[in-house]
Amino acid sequence: MRLHRPFRLAAAAALGVGALTLSAPTASAYVAPDGAAACIEGEVHDEAAAARGGSQVRDHRAISDLEQERIRGEVTQRLKAQGTTRKGASAASASVPVYVHVMRDANGVGDVTDAQIADQIEVMNASFAGAKSAEAADTGFSFYLAGTDRYDNTAWHQDRQSTTYRAQTRQGGADALNIWLVDFDYLGVATFPWDYSSDPEIDGIRVQYSSLPGGSATNYNLGETATHEAGHWFGLYHTFQGGCTSTNDEVSDTPAQSSSTTGCPEGADTCSLPGLDPIHNFMDYSYDSCYTMFTEGQSSRASQMWTAYRG
């Protein structure tokens, strides 16, 4: 259900880079290796850890083989019920309505501007359209701002009572991307599409407000956190899911990598399998300035997941 990219720089630095937690969650978390945070909510956010003032998750919780097998079977069944196949669904596309929920504290902290929100939508459109690299895929998905609301609630701003505030504020159906802008220990947290049927009221992504274009999150303020989290929302895993295995993220054209990336290390090659680490892929943990692409395989997977769960 959730994924995240970590953010509290001071607290994260004190914790250091931890190892992967290889349990069997319903999603994963995206924690930037140098202390910026980000990722998936199917992975279970540790509210107690957050309350202690620091992220206890320094990397994603890998999706277990058993869970991946369950999801593969479920997708096949759903597509069959719709009279299509994975191949038939691989070219699906859509214009996605986006609802942005700005969570401010009692002093107005977190109140991003309308211009920043517009820029964020523009960044996501360019990234999903493959506009940042000649090698990037045009996924066929685009985004438009369907609504913005603002709340003055310090607890919500700090991502406390997250299940409550999401249930009270979420708008639209399975095809609507809800973005909650908060101040927490991660750059972002996302739900996976297969979690919608059981928890529709909390479906969407939570994003560190300072990661929007022009924000104060150093190395992570070009708006690509939302791109990364939206990737999870479409059903994409991290490129380092599974480590140095042929299956890795279940996408054949993203080379395997042993672990998440820090910065933008050109030429990194952490696995003996073919291909360099995909450090420019939006589903790694690279700096925003390093991100340039989704692959054709990721585009196909996103389309299949959209058809199965959101279309």
Secondary structure as GFF3:
##gff-version 3
##sequence-region A 1 311
A	DSSP	beta_strand	2	6	.	.	.	ID=ss1
A	DSSP	alpha_helix	9	15	.	.	.	ID=ss2
A	DSSP	beta_strand	37	41	.	.	.	ID=ss3
A	DSSP	alpha_helix	47	51	.	.	.	ID=ss4
A	DSSP	alpha_helix	65	81	.	.	.	ID=ss5
A	DSSP	alpha_helix	86	89	.	.	.	ID=ss6
A	DSSP	beta_strand	94	104	.	.	.	ID=ss7
A	DSSP	alpha_helix	114	128	.	.	.	ID=ss8
A	DSSP	beta_strand	141	152	.	.	.	ID=ss9
A	DSSP	alpha_helix	154	157	.	.	.	ID=ss10
A	DSSP	alpha_helix	162	169	.	.	.	ID=ss11
A	DSSP	beta_strand	177	182	.	.	.	ID=ss12
A	DSSP	beta_strand	186	190	.	.	.	ID=ss13
A	DSSP	three_ten_helix	193	195	.	.	.	ID=ss14
A	DSSP	three_ten_helix	200	202	.	.	.	ID=ss15
A	DSSP	beta_strand	205	208	.	.	.	ID=ss16
A	DSSP	three_ten_helix	209	211	.	.	.	ID=ss17
A	DSSP	alpha_helix	224	233	.	.	.	ID=ss18
A	DSSP	three_ten_helix	288	290	.	.	.	ID=ss19
A	DSSP	alpha_helix	296	305	.	.	.	ID=ss20
A	DSSP	pi_helix	306	310	.	.	.	ID=ss21
###
